[in-house]
Amino acid sequence: MTGPRRGGLAGLVGPDGLWESVERMVSFGPRLPGSPAHHRHIDDLDVRLRRAGLEVTRHPVPLARWLADDWSLQVVDARGVSTTVPVASYRPYSGETSTHGVTASVVDIGAGDAADYQNRPVNGAIVLADGRVSRLPAQVLTDLADAVEPPGARAGLAAEDYTRVWLGVPAPPDLALARRHGAVAMIEILDLPPPLAAGQYTPHQQQHAGVATLHVDREQGARLRALLALGPLRATVVLTARRDDATVDYLLARLPGADHTDPDPDPAAGTHGDVLVATHTDGQNAVEENGGPALLALAERLARRPAARRGRGALFLFSPAHMIADAATVKPDAWLRAHPRLRTSLAMALVAEHLGAMGWDERGGTAPYGPTGRSEPVVVAVGHSDRLRRLALDEVRAGGLARAAVLPPTGDGLYGEGTFPYRLGLPTVEFISGPAYLLQVGPGDHLDKLDRALLHRHTVFLARLLDRMLVLPAPGP
């Protein structure tokens, strides 16, 4: 390889066209699972994929839907003074109240561990608990990495702040434990500054717990504890939500490959079996999840190429079920197992999430939350194939993909949606980033934290990698 490739790629939409697709997606609103905005996004992808010439099918799956309508927090302190406390967000699927809310005394349970409930009058109370967020460096990525690009960036990247509420480290207060002790609601203090706590949709894969929970930022948490120090504190927690059984669609779009033109394909010929190209459609903002616009761009480009020149076929899978607990819907691995003919048609997988993100953080708590001026670190994780790992690393280097860590699997997963094909034994490449604001719902949809040129550069990387996977012989172990 003579050096990093730069610029665009023939047949791929340019930076402005890709940006317009992301703007179109966020114009629908936050695509929370099963919401009207989510359905509109799926419908729009369906129309655009068909228009590009792909064979599109839709597959509804059950969804235990929960969509918050209204939330607020009012307190009355020991002096009888009533105060409306700004709420940063609500805890998804935590529980719900009537429009009048629940009113009770506030009991501080600290971290909310089992010992914190002992000898406290929690039964019938609203508990105040710490939503701790561990201060982590990006060393949590670099220590796992087979390679970091560029190589000289490893030490600097390792020292950067990687404090992320979406990591769930440590685990948030246990709502089932609170319920067992008789708590009627919870106020959870996210250890985050106001602009980062606002709109955090976290934890994003929680089962319904039956304890309505509101998040406040660290400043409002300190304020509540100051009021408790004055004497008894009563609160009214309002969290109304629609909760019902619904359905949401998997979107499947196929482009046949060269094998489709051969009436008797020979698996030994080397390119038998489709490449699964996957992402998810539910998300909160312009980064989570912009895999849909990126995959649409890949599909449109590939559709312009004659089938005989594609190598393998490509199967684009858009999952609707990332932001929800496993028990509340059908996840992609279970969905593919339920379609065995489809599963056996797959040779390998490429998964893409969260492209073009710029870094924002607190510098490990030493500075106000704001832009770092650097791109968010990206992970290219590869499982079940050393050959595919070498190919992915080669494309990382050839594409000049800066601040990238090439990682092996972790436990039984491969990060994000890549976990699902990996669990099925498919050789899988996952492209993903995880900025601090990943799960935030808010005005502007965090478009200001997305870089137009970087979004396109990441999509070019995926397109080149897909090109090579389509003609790659069976990747093997």
Backbone torsions as a table, in degrees:
resi	resn	phi	psi	omega
1	MET	NA	128.9	-174.2
2	THR	-81.9	-15.4	-179.9
3	GLY	152.7	173.7	-177.5
4	PRO	-61.3	138.8	172.5
5	ARG	-79.8	148.8	178.6
6	ARG	-129.1	164.1	172.2
7	GLY	85.3	-162.7	-174.3
8	GLY	-86.8	-159.6	-176.3
9	LEU	-147.9	131.1	-176.5
10	ALA	-55.1	131.7	176.7
11	GLY	87.5	-10.7	-178.9
12	LEU	-93.6	137.4	177.0
13	VAL	-53.8	146.5	-179.1
14	GLY	-78.4	176.7	-178.5
15	PRO	-56.6	-40.0	-177.9
16	ASP	-68.9	-41.2	179.1
17	GLY	-65.0	-39.0	178.3
18	LEU	-66.8	-41.3	178.4
19	TRP	-61.0	-40.5	179.1
20	GLU	-61.9	-35.5	177.7
21	SER	-65.8	-39.1	177.6
22	VAL	-67.4	-42.9	176.9
23	GLU	-60.6	-39.2	177.8
24	ARG	-61.4	-43.6	179.5
25	MET	-61.1	-49.6	-175.7
26	VAL	-72.3	-18.2	177.7
27	SER	-64.2	-21.8	178.1
28	PHE	-74.2	-20.1	-175.0
29	GLY	104.2	176.2	177.2
30	PRO	-58.7	129.2	-176.6
31	ARG	-90.9	63.5	178.1
32	LEU	-70.8	148.5	-169.4
33	PRO	-54.0	121.3	177.1
34	GLY	80.6	3.1	-179.3
35	SER	-75.7	161.2	175.3
36	PRO	-55.3	-39.2	179.3
37	ALA	-63.5	-38.6	178.5
38	HIS	-63.2	-47.0	179.3
39	HIS	-62.8	-37.9	179.1
40	ARG	-65.0	-39.4	178.6
41	HIS	-63.8	-44.2	178.4
42	ILE	-62.5	-44.6	178.2
43	ASP	-59.2	-41.8	-177.9
44	ASP	-66.2	-43.5	176.3
45	LEU	-60.8	-41.8	178.2
46	ASP	-55.5	-52.2	-178.0
47	VAL	-60.7	-43.7	-175.4
48	ARG	-72.7	-34.4	176.8
49	LEU	-68.0	-41.8	177.1
50	ARG	-63.2	-41.3	-179.7
51	ARG	-61.6	-32.2	179.1
52	ALA	-76.8	-11.2	176.3
53	GLY	104.2	10.3	178.9
54	LEU	-83.8	154.4	174.3
55	GLU	-87.0	111.4	-170.9
56	VAL	-112.0	132.9	172.4
57	THR	-129.7	153.4	179.9
58	ARG	-120.4	141.3	-173.3
59	HIS	-133.8	99.9	-178.8
60	PRO	-70.6	141.9	174.1
61	VAL	-129.2	153.5	179.0
62	PRO	-66.9	149.5	-179.8
63	LEU	-142.3	120.9	171.2
64	ALA	-80.9	93.3	-169.2
65	ARG	-83.7	141.9	176.6
66	TRP	-144.0	114.8	-178.4
67	LEU	-128.8	118.7	-178.7
68	ALA	-71.1	141.5	178.6
69	ASP	-107.1	-46.4	-173.4
70	ASP	-151.0	147.3	179.3
71	TRP	-153.5	145.1	179.8
72	SER	-164.4	163.5	179.6
73	LEU	-139.8	123.3	177.6
74	GLN	-122.7	136.6	177.9
75	VAL	-128.2	151.5	173.8
76	VAL	-125.1	120.1	-174.5
77	ASP	-89.2	-177.8	-175.5
78	ALA	-62.7	-19.6	178.6
79	ARG	-88.5	-2.7	-177.6
80	GLY	85.4	9.8	-179.2
81	VAL	-85.7	127.2	179.1
82	SER	-94.8	135.5	-176.9
83	THR	-137.1	136.1	170.3
84	THR	-88.5	121.7	-177.9
85	VAL	-97.5	126.7	177.5
86	PRO	-60.7	131.9	179.2
87	VAL	-99.9	129.6	178.7
88	ALA	-72.4	-42.9	-177.1
89	SER	-172.8	-177.0	173.9
90	TYR	-116.0	161.4	176.3
91	ARG	-91.2	115.5	-175.0
92	PRO	-57.6	141.1	176.0
93	TYR	60.3	14.6	-178.3
94	SER	-69.1	-46.1	-177.1
95	GLY	163.2	-176.3	-178.3
96	GLU	-146.5	160.9	178.5
97	THR	-124.1	174.4	169.3
98	SER	-73.7	176.1	177.9
99	THR	-65.2	-21.7	177.7
100	HIS	-83.9	-15.0	-179.8
101	GLY	78.6	-172.0	173.4
102	VAL	-118.0	137.3	-178.6
103	THR	-119.4	129.2	-178.5
104	ALA	-163.8	170.8	174.8
105	SER	-69.1	149.3	178.5
106	VAL	-96.5	130.1	177.5
107	VAL	-121.9	124.5	-179.7
108	ASP	-81.7	120.9	179.4
109	ILE	-113.2	17.4	175.7
110	GLY	58.4	-124.3	-177.5
111	ALA	-74.0	-14.0	179.2
112	GLY	78.0	19.0	174.3
113	ASP	-75.0	167.4	-176.1
114	ALA	-55.0	-41.8	-178.8
115	ALA	-65.6	-25.2	-177.6
116	ASP	-71.5	-15.2	179.4
117	TYR	-87.0	-15.0	-175.3
118	GLN	-67.9	134.7	176.1
119	ASN	59.2	30.6	174.8
120	ARG	-122.1	140.9	-178.0
121	PRO	-78.4	70.5	-172.4
122	VAL	-84.4	-30.0	-176.1
123	ASN	-59.1	122.2	-179.6
124	GLY	81.0	6.7	-176.0
125	ALA	-105.7	165.8	168.2
126	ILE	-97.5	121.5	-175.6
127	VAL	-93.3	143.7	176.6
128	LEU	-108.0	120.7	-172.6
129	ALA	-134.7	154.2	177.7
130	ASP	-83.0	125.1	168.9
131	GLY	-95.3	84.6	-173.5
132	ARG	-71.2	146.0	176.7
133	VAL	-130.6	113.4	-175.3
134	SER	-67.7	138.7	172.5
135	ARG	-77.7	113.5	-177.1
136	LEU	-125.0	144.3	170.3
137	PRO	-91.0	163.2	177.4
138	ALA	-68.9	1.0	172.0
139	GLN	-58.3	-23.9	176.7
140	VAL	-61.8	-23.5	174.4
141	LEU	-89.8	-49.5	-172.6
142	THR	-67.0	-30.3	177.9
143	ASP	-64.9	-26.8	-179.9
144	LEU	-89.5	-16.4	-167.0
145	ALA	-73.3	135.3	168.7
146	ASP	-69.8	-33.0	-179.2
147	ALA	-155.1	150.7	173.0
148	VAL	-126.3	134.6	-180.0
149	GLU	-118.4	134.6	-7.7
150	PRO	-70.3	155.9	-173.5
151	PRO	-54.2	-36.7	-178.7
152	GLY	-71.5	-5.7	-177.1
153	ALA	-87.9	-6.2	-172.7
154	ARG	-58.5	-50.0	-175.4
155	ALA	-64.9	-44.4	179.8
156	GLY	-65.0	-41.4	178.8
157	LEU	-64.3	-40.6	-178.2
158	ALA	-60.3	-30.4	-176.0
159	ALA	-85.4	-8.4	-177.1
160	GLU	-72.9	156.0	177.3
161	ASP	-66.5	132.0	173.9
162	TYR	-133.2	43.6	176.9
163	THR	-76.2	117.9	-172.2
164	ARG	-139.6	117.3	179.7
165	VAL	-65.2	-30.1	-177.1
166	TRP	-68.6	-17.2	176.8
167	LEU	-67.4	-24.6	-179.6
168	GLY	67.1	35.7	179.7
169	VAL	-121.0	114.9	-6.7
170	PRO	-72.2	173.1	-179.2
171	ALA	-61.4	144.8	178.6
172	PRO	-67.5	164.4	178.6
173	PRO	-51.9	139.1	-174.6
174	ASP	-80.0	111.9	-178.3
175	LEU	-71.9	-32.0	177.5
176	ALA	-63.5	-38.3	177.0
177	LEU	-65.1	-42.9	178.1
178	ALA	-60.8	-42.1	-179.4
179	ARG	-65.4	-41.7	179.4
180	ARG	-60.3	-30.4	179.5
181	HIS	-89.1	4.2	172.9
182	GLY	91.4	9.6	177.6
183	ALA	-64.3	141.1	-179.1
184	VAL	-98.6	-14.1	176.8
185	ALA	-169.0	169.8	178.4
186	MET	-136.5	144.7	167.2
187	ILE	-113.1	117.5	-176.2
188	GLU	-106.8	125.2	-179.3
189	ILE	-90.6	104.5	175.5
190	LEU	-73.8	126.9	-179.8
191	ASP	-78.7	65.5	-178.1
192	LEU	-140.6	151.6	176.0
193	PRO	-69.5	159.2	-175.7
194	PRO	-50.0	-47.2	-176.7
195	PRO	-68.2	-22.7	179.1
196	LEU	-90.9	-29.5	178.0
197	ALA	-73.8	-29.4	-174.5
198	ALA	-59.9	124.9	174.1
199	GLY	75.2	10.1	-178.9
200	GLN	-67.0	119.2	179.9
201	TYR	-93.7	80.1	-170.4
202	THR	-146.6	146.1	-8.5
203	PRO	-70.2	142.4	-167.5
204	HIS	-90.3	-1.8	179.3
205	GLN	-131.9	45.9	-176.5
206	GLN	-92.8	140.6	171.3
207	GLN	-74.8	153.8	178.6
208	HIS	-60.0	132.6	-171.2
209	ALA	-116.5	-15.9	178.3
210	GLY	76.1	19.1	176.6
211	VAL	-132.4	99.0	-178.3
212	ALA	-57.0	129.6	-173.5
213	THR	-134.0	130.3	175.5
214	LEU	-110.4	145.4	174.3
215	HIS	-98.7	136.7	166.5
216	VAL	-121.8	155.9	179.4
217	ASP	-78.6	175.3	-174.5
218	ARG	-64.4	-31.1	178.9
219	GLU	-69.2	-44.1	178.5
220	GLN	-70.6	-30.8	175.2
221	GLY	-62.8	-43.9	177.3
222	ALA	-62.9	-36.9	178.5
223	ARG	-64.0	-43.3	179.1
224	LEU	-63.9	-39.4	179.7
225	ARG	-69.4	-32.4	175.0
226	ALA	-65.3	-39.1	177.4
227	LEU	-67.7	-37.4	176.9
228	LEU	-63.6	-31.2	179.9
229	ALA	-66.9	-21.1	178.8
230	LEU	-78.5	-20.5	-176.8
231	GLY	144.1	-166.0	-177.0
232	PRO	-56.6	141.9	-179.0
233	LEU	-129.2	130.9	175.7
234	ARG	-112.9	148.3	-178.0
235	ALA	-137.2	154.6	170.4
236	THR	-120.7	116.6	179.0
237	VAL	-102.1	124.1	174.7
238	VAL	-115.2	125.2	172.2
239	LEU	-148.4	92.3	177.9
240	THR	-91.7	145.7	-176.7
241	ALA	-155.0	151.4	172.3
242	ARG	-91.3	127.8	-179.3
243	ARG	-131.1	118.8	-177.7
244	ASP	-156.8	173.3	174.3
245	ASP	-93.9	125.9	-175.9
246	ALA	-137.4	-173.1	172.1
247	THR	-132.6	157.2	175.7
248	VAL	-146.6	152.1	-168.9
249	ASP	-102.0	132.5	158.0
250	TYR	-72.6	139.3	178.4
251	LEU	-112.9	125.2	-177.1
252	LEU	-123.3	125.6	-178.4
253	ALA	-131.9	124.7	-172.8
254	ARG	-117.6	138.9	169.4
255	LEU	-120.5	116.1	179.6
256	PRO	-67.4	154.4	178.8
257	GLY	-107.2	-161.2	-177.4
258	ALA	-62.2	-33.0	179.6
259	ASP	-59.3	-29.0	-178.0
260	HIS	-64.4	-25.2	-179.3
261	THR	-87.8	-6.0	-178.5
262	ASP	-105.2	117.3	-178.0
263	PRO	-67.1	-16.6	-178.8
264	ASP	-139.6	71.1	-175.5
265	PRO	-64.9	144.4	-179.3
266	ASP	-105.3	112.3	179.5
267	PRO	-54.5	-29.7	-178.9
268	ALA	-72.5	-10.9	-179.6
269	ALA	-67.8	-18.5	169.7
270	GLY	111.6	-23.8	-177.7
271	THR	-124.0	36.0	177.0
272	HIS	-85.0	133.5	179.4
273	GLY	106.8	139.6	-176.3
274	ASP	-81.0	157.1	168.0
275	VAL	-94.4	122.3	173.6
276	LEU	-80.0	125.2	178.0
277	VAL	-117.5	115.5	-165.3
278	ALA	-131.5	155.0	171.0
279	THR	-159.7	-166.7	173.9
280	HIS	-131.5	160.4	-173.8
281	THR	-102.9	-17.9	179.5
282	ASP	-85.6	146.5	-178.2
283	GLY	176.4	171.0	-171.4
284	GLN	-103.5	-23.4	-169.4
285	ASN	-155.8	-161.9	-174.5
286	ALA	-75.3	-18.2	177.8
287	VAL	-96.3	-45.4	177.7
288	GLU	-102.0	93.5	12.8
289	GLU	-133.1	114.0	178.2
290	ASN	-94.9	13.3	172.5
291	GLY	-63.5	-29.5	178.8
292	GLY	-60.8	-55.4	175.6
293	PRO	-57.7	-37.7	179.6
294	ALA	-65.3	-46.8	179.8
295	LEU	-65.6	-35.0	175.4
296	LEU	-59.7	-43.2	178.5
297	ALA	-62.6	-41.1	177.9
298	LEU	-64.2	-42.0	-178.2
299	ALA	-66.4	-43.1	179.8
300	GLU	-61.7	-41.9	179.4
301	ARG	-64.1	-46.1	-177.0
302	LEU	-67.2	-33.2	-178.7
303	ALA	-66.1	-22.7	179.5
304	ARG	-78.0	-9.9	-177.8
305	ARG	-95.1	133.3	177.8
306	PRO	-56.5	144.3	-177.6
307	ALA	-55.0	-37.7	-177.5
308	ALA	-64.9	-16.4	-179.4
309	ARG	-105.9	7.9	-177.1
310	ARG	-89.5	-18.3	-171.9
311	GLY	78.0	-119.7	176.1
312	ARG	-69.8	163.7	168.8
313	GLY	-79.4	161.5	177.5
314	ALA	-122.1	132.1	179.3
315	LEU	-118.2	109.8	-178.0
316	PHE	-91.4	122.2	-177.4
317	LEU	-118.6	123.9	179.4
318	PHE	-114.1	103.8	-178.5
319	SER	-80.7	141.9	179.1
320	PRO	-100.5	10.0	-160.6
321	ALA	-130.9	40.9	-179.9
322	HIS	-83.7	-41.6	-171.1
323	MET	-87.8	43.8	-174.2
324	ILE	-158.9	153.2	-178.1
325	ALA	-66.3	152.6	179.6
326	ASP	-55.5	-40.3	-174.9
327	ALA	-71.0	-13.9	-174.0
328	ALA	-94.6	-3.4	-178.1
329	THR	-162.8	-161.7	178.0
330	VAL	-116.5	115.0	-179.2
331	LYS	-79.8	162.6	-172.9
332	PRO	-58.5	-36.6	179.6
333	ASP	-65.6	-42.4	177.8
334	ALA	-66.9	-37.0	-179.9
335	TRP	-65.2	-42.5	179.0
336	LEU	-68.3	-35.7	176.1
337	ARG	-63.4	-32.2	179.3
338	ALA	-76.2	-6.5	177.1
339	HIS	-126.2	71.9	-170.7
340	PRO	-61.7	-35.2	178.8
341	ARG	-64.7	-38.9	176.7
342	LEU	-65.4	-46.2	-179.0
343	ARG	-58.5	-43.4	-176.9
344	THR	-74.0	-12.5	177.5
345	SER	-80.7	-7.0	-172.1
346	LEU	-95.6	137.1	179.0
347	ALA	-102.6	-33.4	-176.9
348	MET	-166.4	175.4	-175.4
349	ALA	-140.0	146.4	171.8
350	LEU	-126.8	123.9	-175.4
351	VAL	-122.5	137.7	-176.0
352	ALA	-133.4	133.3	177.7
353	GLU	-148.4	142.7	166.2
354	HIS	62.8	62.9	-178.0
355	LEU	-88.2	151.1	168.3
356	GLY	73.9	17.8	-173.8
357	ALA	-81.2	138.2	172.9
358	MET	-100.0	154.3	-175.9
359	GLY	-81.5	137.1	170.5
360	TRP	-136.3	132.8	177.2
361	ASP	-162.4	-173.1	-179.8
362	GLU	-106.6	13.8	-176.6
363	ARG	53.5	45.4	179.8
364	GLY	68.8	24.3	179.7
365	GLY	89.6	8.3	-177.0
366	THR	-98.9	-3.3	-176.3
367	ALA	-149.0	160.6	174.9
368	PRO	-61.8	149.6	177.8
369	TYR	-61.8	128.9	-178.8
370	GLY	-176.8	-177.5	-176.9
371	PRO	-69.2	142.5	178.5
372	THR	-89.9	-18.1	-173.9
373	GLY	81.4	3.7	179.7
374	ARG	-118.4	155.2	172.3
375	SER	-70.1	151.2	175.8
376	GLU	-66.8	135.9	176.3
377	PRO	-56.2	141.8	177.2
378	VAL	-115.1	150.0	177.3
379	VAL	-113.2	130.9	169.1
380	VAL	-115.0	103.9	-175.6
381	ALA	-105.5	140.6	-176.5
382	VAL	-133.6	133.7	178.2
383	GLY	-132.8	150.7	173.9
384	HIS	70.5	14.4	178.4
385	SER	-165.2	113.3	174.6
386	ASP	-67.7	-35.4	179.4
387	ARG	-63.8	-42.1	179.2
388	LEU	-68.6	-34.9	176.9
389	ARG	-62.9	-43.9	179.0
390	ARG	-64.0	-39.5	178.5
391	LEU	-64.1	-45.0	-179.5
392	ALA	-63.5	-42.8	179.0
393	LEU	-63.8	-39.2	177.6
394	ASP	-61.1	-41.4	179.2
395	GLU	-70.9	-34.6	174.6
396	VAL	-57.7	-47.0	-178.2
397	ARG	-71.3	-43.9	-178.1
398	ALA	-65.4	-33.2	-178.9
399	GLY	-86.9	0.1	-179.0
400	GLY	60.7	38.9	-177.1
401	LEU	-76.3	94.7	-173.6
402	ALA	-77.0	153.9	176.2
403	ARG	57.2	45.1	-178.2
404	ALA	-116.9	135.8	176.4
405	ALA	-114.5	125.2	177.5
406	VAL	-93.9	115.5	-170.8
407	LEU	-117.1	150.3	170.1
408	PRO	-83.0	175.0	175.6
409	PRO	-62.3	161.9	173.9
410	THR	-126.3	121.3	-177.8
411	GLY	58.2	-125.9	179.7
412	ASP	-103.1	21.9	-176.3
413	GLY	-132.7	170.1	179.3
414	LEU	-133.6	29.3	176.7
415	TYR	72.1	130.5	174.5
416	GLY	54.6	-145.8	-178.0
417	GLU	-67.4	-18.8	177.9
418	GLY	-63.3	-20.6	178.7
419	THR	-58.1	-36.0	-170.0
420	PHE	-72.2	-50.5	174.4
421	PRO	-65.5	-32.2	177.9
422	TYR	-61.4	-42.3	179.8
423	ARG	-64.8	-23.2	177.6
424	LEU	-85.4	0.5	178.8
425	GLY	88.4	7.0	180.0
426	LEU	-77.9	134.8	168.2
427	PRO	-57.8	125.2	-168.3
428	THR	-136.9	137.7	169.1
429	VAL	-114.1	130.4	177.4
430	GLU	-118.3	129.1	172.2
431	PHE	-109.3	125.6	-175.4
432	ILE	-158.1	149.5	168.1
433	SER	-130.2	169.0	-176.2
434	GLY	-146.9	68.8	-178.3
435	PRO	-66.1	164.3	-177.7
436	ALA	-60.9	-30.8	-176.0
437	TYR	-92.9	13.8	-169.9
438	LEU	-52.6	-40.3	-172.6
439	LEU	-103.6	13.0	-174.6
440	GLN	-81.4	134.4	168.7
441	VAL	-100.6	132.2	179.7
442	GLY	-177.3	170.7	178.8
443	PRO	-57.7	140.4	179.2
444	GLY	83.7	-10.5	174.9
445	ASP	56.1	18.8	178.9
446	HIS	61.7	26.3	172.4
447	LEU	-60.7	-28.0	179.4
448	ASP	-68.3	-13.5	-179.2
449	LYS	-102.8	6.9	179.4
450	LEU	-110.0	132.2	-179.9
451	ASP	-101.1	123.2	-174.8
452	ARG	-58.8	-47.2	-178.1
453	ALA	-68.2	-39.2	-179.9
454	LEU	-67.6	-39.9	176.1
455	LEU	-56.1	-43.6	-179.5
456	HIS	-70.7	-39.4	179.7
457	ARG	-61.4	-41.9	177.2
458	HIS	-63.6	-37.1	-179.8
459	THR	-70.4	-36.8	174.2
460	VAL	-60.5	-43.8	177.6
461	PHE	-56.5	-46.9	-179.9
462	LEU	-63.5	-40.0	-179.1
463	ALA	-64.3	-44.0	179.1
464	ARG	-65.9	-40.8	178.8
465	LEU	-64.6	-41.6	178.4
466	LEU	-63.0	-41.7	177.0
467	ASP	-53.8	-43.8	-177.1
468	ARG	-73.4	-35.1	178.2
469	MET	-67.7	-32.4	-178.5
470	LEU	-66.8	-24.4	179.6
471	VAL	-112.5	7.3	-178.9
472	LEU	-77.2	131.3	171.6
473	PRO	-59.9	165.2	-179.1
474	ALA	-44.9	120.8	-168.6
475	PRO	-68.0	-23.2	176.0
476	GLY	65.1	-175.8	-177.2
477	PRO	-74.2	NA	NA
